[in-house]
Amino acid sequence: MHSTSAMPSPGGVTQLAEPSAIKGKLVPDNSGSEAARPPSDQELIAALEDPKPRTFSIVCRKHTIHDFEHEYAEAIQLLPGTTSDIGKMVVYIRTLPNGALYVHSNFITDGFEYPTKLASNDVDLRSLYDITMNLVYTSYPSPRQLRELKDAVQTSITFFLDESLFSSGGRLVLDTNSASRLFVVSNGNIETLDRWRSRGVFANDSVTIGNNVAK
């Protein structure tokens, strides 16, 4: 099966789409095509539990992503109330044992009921800018929206980064895109990235996303 990424349909149902959707581009909903059918429970479970799953990306604006109930419960303990103001957005990111990223925001896209969530093991999904773009937009942003998004990522959006995202040397596997509001979640506690790094207590000898390993 070829690599896929995801776009939600207008009803919030997770849809499979072409890889470009998750790599700095958003593609329109392809409802009705074979590529846009919702993934089956069996496919999702295989992708999430397989130690070396196929490349996948899922954007969800329903209540939860199937089989991510534990991650959902962790995230809602950390995140503030929901918002549709990008300037008040908070994003929680962590890795799973098989290298997939789980991303949970408090942001509700206009026209939807629940905050956007994302799961992916795509090695090209490594920047806070691309992650945020997919959390906020369902169609490709205008130049003005892109400028506003870049400014928000750098100045006002708060990112909660689980310590599982860091190598033993404190290296973060994601491109921060000069984001200034970076916090680390460690054993349920939240502290600034600088303070966490100053303590020198890092979670992993290495961090794997897809087939890439950060030392």
PyMOL commands that set and color helices and strands:
alter all, ss='L'
color gray80, all
select helices_A, chain A and resi 19-22+34-36+41-49+69-78+86-88+128-136+143-155+163-165+193-199
alter helices_A, ss='H'
color red, helices_A
select strands_A, chain A and resi 5-8+14-17+57-60+90-95+101-105+117-120+158-162+182-186+189-192+207-209+212-214
alter strands_A, ss='S'
color yellow, strands_A
deselect
rebuild
show_as cartoon
